Amino acid sequence: MDGTEVKSFAEPDEVREFPNGKVELLKIGGGVVGRATFEPGWRWSDSLQSIAGTDSCEAPHFQYHVSGVLKILTDEGTVLECKAGDVSLLPVGHDAWVVGDEPVVVVDFQGMSDFAVPG
């Protein structure tokens, strides 16, 4: 890494909006960190499947869950429920949705550069 960098989600490099959510991206240290906000009612297969053009989410994720509850169903049938304070590692091939009335906020260190990008 060349030098020292500090960036803030208060001034993201890019914002991608989609039904019931958005992702804010910071380009830092040669990588991309994303903060996703999913509103109640958001589900990947409803909000992003038509944008991605795939049957399930093909972006891997390594994420810290800031708020809300996110349920995840992998293509292999594993079900996870992630809440604030959890860290999750997800391979490609999954669906996810918000559980309850609180928005889900996650900070993702791996898969957001291709998230919500037309396939």
Backbone as a chain_set.jsonl record, in Angstrom:
{"seq": "MDGTEVKSFAEPDEVREFPNGKVELLKIGGGVVGRATFEPGWRWSDSLQSIAGTDSCEAPHFQYHVSGVLKILTDEGTVLECKAGDVSLLPVGHDAWVVGDEPVVVVDFQGMSDFAVPG", "coords": {"N": [[0.843, -1.17, 0.0], [0.568, 2.176, -0.839], [1.366, 4.861, 1.033], [-0.83, 6.585, 3.35], [-4.307, 6.466, 3.907], [-7.484, 7.948, 4.442], [-10.905, 7.677, 4.41], [-14.393, 8.505, 4.16], [-17.715, 7.361, 4.66], [-19.475, 9.419, 4.597], [-18.851, 10.867, 2.416], [-19.002, 9.209, -0.112], [-17.32, 7.483, -2.836], [-18.882, 6.474, -4.815], [-22.358, 5.897, -5.36], [-24.841, 3.505, -5.47], [-28.129, 3.026, -6.196], [-31.079, 1.115, -5.618], [-34.211, -0.74, -5.727], [-35.6, -0.385, -2.555], [-33.134, -0.013, -1.295], [-29.576, 0.789, -1.065], [-26.118, 1.066, -2.03], [-23.071, 2.286, -0.867], [-19.919, 3.232, -1.955], [-16.443, 3.09, -1.212], [-13.319, 3.711, -2.501], [-10.314, 2.51, -1.663], [-6.97, 1.972, -0.641], [-6.351, 0.377, -2.849], [-8.504, -1.265, -3.052], [-12.063, -1.925, -2.641], [-14.506, -0.839, -0.431], [-17.711, -1.371, 0.771], [-20.749, 0.083, 1.934], [-23.792, -1.118, 2.628], [-27.239, -0.431, 2.656], [-30.234, -1.769, 3.485], [-33.629, -1.575, 3.252], [-36.602, -2.329, 5.235], [-38.453, -4.981, 3.814], [-36.771, -5.335, 1.665], [-35.322, -7.639, -0.573], [-32.88, -9.647, -2.062], [-33.497, -11.207, -4.379], [-35.811, -9.957, -5.247], [-35.159, -7.233, -5.538], [-32.661, -7.003, -6.844], [-32.089, -9.129, -8.578], [-33.021, -8.924, -11.239], [-31.403, -6.867, -12.142], [-28.814, -7.926, -11.851], [-29.009, -10.192, -13.434], [-28.731, -12.875, -12.866], [-29.442, -16.086, -11.313], [-29.049, -16.166, -8.568], [-27.326, -14.242, -6.01], [-24.157, -13.483, -7.092], [-21.964, -12.361, -6.001], [-19.298, -12.592, -3.77], [-19.19, -12.203, -0.204], [-17.737, -10.536, 2.557], [-18.494, -9.462, 5.458], [-19.401, -6.981, 7.924], [-21.971, -6.718, 10.201], [-23.896, -4.043, 10.911], [-26.431, -3.097, 11.724], [-29.854, -4.213, 12.197], [-31.519, -7.243, 10.975], [-30.487, -9.785, 8.887], [-31.417, -12.309, 6.784], [-30.101, -15.148, 5.199], [-29.976, -17.336, 2.461], [-28.232, -19.899, 1.14], [-27.266, -21.26, -2.072], [-26.817, -23.935, -1.663], [-28.518, -24.562, 0.345], [-28.071, -23.791, 2.979], [-29.065, -21.895, 5.762], [-28.739, -18.746, 7.185], [-28.866, -16.388, 9.845], [-28.145, -13.185, 10.352], [-27.13, -10.677, 12.6], [-26.784, -7.405, 14.177], [-23.432, -6.755, 14.987], [-22.433, -9.166, 14.159], [-20.145, -10.971, 12.015], [-19.932, -11.984, 8.72], [-19.162, -14.448, 6.244], [-19.684, -15.047, 2.995], [-20.111, -17.238, 0.295], [-20.251, -17.145, -3.334], [-23.532, -17.35, -4.78], [-26.306, -17.052, -3.426], [-29.296, -15.923, -1.72], [-30.802, -13.142, -0.047], [-32.495, -11.392, 2.613], [-34.267, -8.773, 4.369], [-35.215, -9.062, 7.73], [-37.895, -8.251, 9.72], [-38.639, -4.892, 10.982], [-36.553, -3.095, 11.016], [-34.02, -1.296, 9.306], [-31.358, -2.924, 7.538], [-27.922, -2.636, 7.853], [-24.825, -3.124, 6.452], [-21.274, -3.441, 6.368], [-19.127, -4.125, 3.869], [-16.282, -5.89, 2.903], [-15.428, -7.206, 0.676], [-17.172, -8.024, -1.618], [-18.509, -5.849, -2.882], [-17.787, -4.323, -5.101], [-18.828, -5.323, -7.456], [-21.512, -5.361, -6.928], [-24.935, -4.831, -7.483], [-24.597, -4.132, -10.124], [-25.37, -4.028, -13.513], [-25.74, -7.175, -15.151]], "CA": [[0.0, 0.0, 0.0], [1.32, 3.426, -0.924], [0.891, 5.94, 1.868], [-1.921, 6.438, 4.292], [-5.557, 7.015, 3.395], [-8.674, 7.967, 5.278], [-12.096, 8.045, 3.652], [-15.608, 8.478, 4.961], [-18.968, 7.1, 3.963], [-20.183, 10.699, 4.455], [-18.531, 11.313, 1.057], [-18.61, 8.008, -0.868], [-16.859, 7.656, -4.213], [-19.966, 6.082, -5.712], [-23.583, 5.413, -4.718], [-25.735, 2.743, -6.362], [-29.443, 2.866, -5.581], [-31.934, 0.071, -6.186], [-35.438, -0.801, -4.931], [-35.494, -0.62, -1.108], [-31.787, -0.012, -0.758], [-28.465, 1.444, -1.759], [-24.761, 0.725, -1.589], [-22.132, 3.389, -0.977], [-18.604, 2.626, -2.169], [-15.2, 3.818, -1.004], [-12.145, 3.099, -3.128], [-9.237, 2.807, -0.73], [-5.926, 0.95, -0.534], [-6.401, -0.513, -4.0], [-9.713, -2.101, -2.988], [-13.351, -1.264, -2.509], [-15.305, -1.152, 0.75], [-19.072, -0.919, 0.536], [-21.747, 0.093, 3.001], [-25.112, -1.346, 2.051], [-28.409, -0.204, 3.492], [-31.404, -2.472, 2.955], [-34.825, -1.19, 3.997], [-37.567, -3.423, 5.429], [-39.067, -5.39, 2.549], [-35.755, -5.627, 0.659], [-34.862, -9.0, -0.801], [-32.013, -9.633, -3.24], [-34.178, -11.762, -5.555], [-36.826, -9.007, -5.71], [-34.598, -5.914, -5.825], [-31.428, -6.981, -7.629], [-31.941, -10.252, -9.511], [-33.199, -8.466, -12.626], [-30.236, -6.042, -12.471], [-27.645, -8.808, -11.971], [-29.219, -11.145, -14.515], [-28.352, -14.213, -12.419], [-30.459, -16.718, -10.476], [-28.773, -15.8, -7.181], [-26.236, -13.272, -5.901], [-22.879, -14.088, -7.452], [-20.876, -11.607, -5.354], [-18.937, -13.098, -2.442], [-19.229, -11.127, 0.785], [-17.082, -10.62, 3.861], [-19.161, -8.257, 5.924], [-19.726, -6.701, 9.31], [-23.381, -6.327, 10.294], [-24.0, -2.874, 11.78], [-27.773, -3.021, 12.311], [-30.902, -5.006, 11.581], [-31.375, -8.697, 10.859], [-30.426, -10.232, 7.498], [-31.479, -13.762, 6.615], [-29.399, -15.553, 3.983], [-30.176, -18.707, 2.012], [-27.253, -20.225, 0.103], [-27.746, -22.19, -3.103], [-26.698, -25.295, -1.129], [-29.587, -24.771, 1.317], [-27.722, -23.298, 4.302], [-29.773, -20.685, 6.166], [-28.062, -17.978, 8.219], [-29.532, -15.158, 10.267], [-27.079, -12.322, 10.85], [-27.621, -9.493, 13.305], [-25.774, -6.407, 14.52], [-22.268, -7.286, 15.687], [-21.946, -10.386, 13.501], [-19.317, -10.915, 10.819], [-20.284, -13.147, 7.902], [-18.412, -14.746, 5.03], [-20.632, -15.722, 2.103], [-19.619, -17.545, -1.048], [-21.198, -16.816, -4.402], [-24.703, -18.218, -4.831], [-27.174, -16.919, -2.26], [-30.336, -14.902, -1.671], [-30.815, -12.536, 1.284], [-33.612, -10.479, 2.808], [-34.396, -8.112, 5.662], [-36.193, -9.619, 8.653], [-38.38, -7.252, 10.667], [-38.929, -3.511, 10.598], [-35.36, -2.263, 11.122], [-33.12, -1.406, 8.155], [-30.097, -3.653, 7.681], [-26.731, -1.944, 7.362], [-23.625, -3.957, 6.498], [-20.053, -2.935, 5.748], [-18.603, -5.282, 3.145], [-14.884, -5.7, 2.528], [-15.027, -8.086, -0.425], [-17.945, -8.222, -2.834], [-19.373, -4.747, -3.295], [-17.401, -3.659, -6.354], [-19.714, -5.82, -8.516], [-22.862, -5.46, -6.392], [-25.927, -3.929, -8.101], [-24.103, -3.747, -11.44], [-26.051, -4.85, -14.518], [-24.987, -8.343, -15.598]], "C": [[0.891, 1.236, 0.0], [0.68, 4.467, -0.031], [-0.258, 5.56, 2.776], [-3.159, 7.089, 3.712], [-6.623, 6.971, 4.479], [-9.821, 8.425, 4.393], [-13.295, 7.893, 4.559], [-16.814, 8.149, 4.1], [-19.835, 8.345, 3.877], [-19.953, 11.287, 3.064], [-18.071, 10.114, 0.232], [-18.135, 8.358, -2.277], [-17.962, 7.354, -5.217], [-21.142, 5.612, -4.869], [-24.406, 4.705, -5.775], [-27.045, 2.524, -5.621], [-30.236, 1.82, -6.338], [-33.173, -0.014, -5.309], [-35.166, -1.209, -3.479], [-34.067, -0.648, -0.589], [-30.796, 0.781, -1.573], [-27.155, 0.88, -1.238], [-23.878, 1.937, -1.866], [-20.732, 2.781, -1.01], [-17.478, 3.603, -1.887], [-14.088, 3.037, -1.679], [-10.948, 3.513, -2.287], [-8.237, 1.645, -0.689], [-5.918, -0.04, -1.672], [-7.603, -1.435, -4.013], [-10.959, -1.255, -2.872], [-14.032, -1.766, -1.242], [-16.69, -0.582, 0.496], [-19.903, -0.933, 1.802], [-23.101, -0.02, 2.326], [-26.175, -1.079, 3.093], [-29.593, -0.845, 2.794], [-32.598, -2.132, 3.846], [-35.717, -2.409, 4.226], [-38.297, -3.714, 4.115], [-38.058, -5.702, 1.456], [-35.46, -7.117, 0.633], [-34.049, -8.986, -2.081], [-32.775, -10.099, -4.476], [-35.289, -10.854, -6.075], [-36.203, -7.707, -6.211], [-33.437, -5.927, -6.821], [-31.282, -8.094, -8.654], [-32.064, -9.793, -10.963], [-32.037, -7.577, -13.069], [-29.022, -6.936, -12.73], [-27.772, -9.777, -13.141], [-28.785, -12.557, -14.166], [-29.444, -14.776, -11.518], [-30.29, -16.375, -8.999], [-27.612, -14.818, -7.174], [-24.903, -13.98, -6.138], [-21.688, -13.295, -6.904], [-20.554, -12.272, -4.016], [-18.933, -11.927, -1.461], [-18.459, -11.512, 2.036], [-17.519, -9.345, 4.558], [-19.386, -8.218, 7.428], [-21.142, -6.146, 9.343], [-23.526, -5.24, 11.361], [-25.355, -2.818, 12.475], [-28.734, -3.918, 11.548], [-30.596, -6.496, 11.58], [-31.477, -9.067, 9.385], [-30.446, -11.747, 7.474], [-30.897, -14.088, 5.246], [-29.686, -17.015, 3.712], [-29.182, -18.972, 0.897], [-27.87, -21.189, -0.904], [-27.683, -23.639, -2.638], [-27.741, -25.585, -0.057], [-29.253, -24.347, 2.742], [-28.463, -21.997, 4.572], [-29.015, -20.042, 7.317], [-28.934, -16.79, 8.596], [-28.48, -14.312, 10.959], [-27.677, -11.064, 11.45], [-26.454, -8.571, 13.636], [-24.667, -7.038, 15.365], [-21.692, -8.539, 15.07], [-21.016, -10.036, 12.339], [-19.654, -12.163, 10.018], [-19.393, -13.222, 6.673], [-19.332, -15.58, 4.156], [-19.98, -16.004, 0.76], [-20.622, -17.05, -2.085], [-22.374, -17.791, -4.323], [-25.56, -18.15, -3.585], [-28.271, -15.888, -2.53], [-30.285, -14.344, -0.256], [-31.994, -11.585, 1.377], [-33.616, -9.931, 4.229], [-35.495, -8.797, 6.457], [-36.608, -8.495, 9.604], [-38.496, -5.869, 10.075], [-37.724, -2.579, 10.673], [-34.507, -2.415, 9.864], [-31.876, -2.208, 8.508], [-28.994, -2.784, 7.093], [-25.559, -2.901, 7.534], [-22.469, -3.194, 5.867], [-19.339, -4.15, 5.18], [-17.205, -4.982, 2.621], [-14.467, -6.531, 1.318], [-15.852, -7.929, -1.689], [-18.728, -7.051, -3.369], [-18.975, -4.085, -4.605], [-18.3, -4.103, -7.51], [-21.177, -5.89, -8.086], [-23.754, -4.401, -7.049], [-25.412, -3.35, -9.424], [-24.805, -4.622, -12.461], [-25.153, -5.962, -15.053], [-24.826, -8.447, -17.076]], "O": [[1.856, 1.316, 0.76], [-0.434, 4.915, -0.303], [-0.602, 4.39, 2.943], [-3.073, 8.15, 3.093], [-6.649, 6.07, 5.316], [-9.719, 9.443, 3.708], [-13.226, 7.236, 5.598], [-16.923, 8.599, 2.959], [-20.835, 8.343, 3.16], [-20.746, 12.097, 2.584], [-16.888, 10.004, -0.093], [-18.503, 9.392, -2.834], [-17.983, 7.898, -6.321], [-20.963, 5.012, -3.809], [-24.642, 5.249, -6.854], [-27.071, 1.915, -4.552], [-30.083, 1.661, -7.549], [-33.194, 0.586, -4.234], [-34.573, -2.256, -3.22], [-33.807, -1.247, 0.455], [-31.118, 1.359, -2.611], [-27.092, 0.296, -0.156], [-23.928, 2.532, -2.943], [-20.4, 1.921, -0.194], [-17.535, 4.775, -2.261], [-13.936, 1.837, -1.452], [-10.605, 4.693, -2.2], [-8.629, 0.478, -0.702], [-5.517, -1.189, -1.486], [-7.716, -2.296, -4.885], [-10.917, -0.03, -2.988], [-14.122, -2.972, -1.01], [-16.827, 0.559, 0.056], [-19.785, -1.832, 2.634], [-23.509, 0.852, 1.56], [-26.035, -1.449, 4.259], [-29.915, -0.507, 1.654], [-32.57, -2.376, 5.052], [-35.611, -3.403, 3.508], [-38.704, -2.797, 3.401], [-38.423, -6.268, 0.426], [-35.362, -7.769, 1.672], [-34.462, -8.39, -3.076], [-32.705, -9.45, -5.52], [-35.673, -10.97, -7.238], [-36.667, -7.14, -7.2], [-33.25, -4.963, -7.563], [-30.419, -8.004, -9.527], [-31.293, -10.228, -11.819], [-31.716, -7.539, -14.257], [-28.29, -6.736, -13.7], [-26.776, -10.142, -13.765], [-28.5, -13.357, -15.058], [-30.281, -14.027, -11.014], [-31.272, -16.301, -8.26], [-26.984, -14.584, -8.207], [-24.574, -14.954, -5.461], [-20.545, -13.53, -7.296], [-21.457, -12.49, -3.208], [-18.698, -10.786, -1.857], [-18.52, -12.648, 2.507], [-16.984, -8.27, 4.289], [-19.537, -9.24, 8.097], [-21.473, -5.218, 8.604], [-23.311, -5.482, 12.549], [-25.431, -2.527, 13.669], [-28.472, -4.326, 10.417], [-29.576, -6.949, 12.099], [-32.443, -8.704, 8.714], [-29.59, -12.395, 8.075], [-31.162, -13.396, 4.263], [-29.646, -17.842, 4.624], [-29.26, -18.359, -0.167], [-28.87, -21.848, -0.619], [-28.411, -24.486, -3.156], [-27.85, -26.72, 0.407], [-30.078, -24.528, 3.638], [-28.491, -21.103, 3.726], [-28.687, -20.702, 8.303], [-29.656, -16.25, 7.757], [-27.982, -14.676, 12.024], [-28.599, -10.465, 10.897], [-25.293, -8.908, 13.407], [-24.933, -7.758, 16.328], [-20.581, -8.944, 15.413], [-21.093, -8.951, 11.763], [-19.664, -13.269, 10.558], [-18.937, -12.21, 6.141], [-19.717, -16.689, 4.529], [-19.371, -15.12, 0.158], [-21.711, -16.59, -1.74], [-22.224, -18.919, -3.855], [-25.554, -19.074, -2.772], [-28.171, -15.086, -3.458], [-29.775, -15.007, 0.647], [-32.447, -11.037, 0.373], [-33.059, -10.524, 5.154], [-36.572, -9.08, 5.932], [-35.755, -7.861, 10.224], [-38.46, -5.68, 8.859], [-37.862, -1.383, 10.417], [-34.289, -3.534, 9.399], [-31.403, -2.171, 9.643], [-29.115, -2.265, 5.984], [-25.328, -3.425, 8.623], [-22.663, -2.399, 4.946], [-18.991, -5.082, 5.905], [-16.973, -3.957, 1.98], [-13.288, -6.563, 0.967], [-15.277, -7.717, -2.756], [-19.56, -7.245, -4.255], [-19.776, -3.34, -5.172], [-18.514, -3.336, -8.449], [-22.002, -6.433, -8.821], [-23.378, -3.234, -7.157], [-25.749, -2.225, -9.794], [-24.839, -5.842, -12.3], [-23.983, -5.745, -15.366], [-24.209, -9.392, -17.565]]}, "num_chains": 1, "name": "protein.A"}
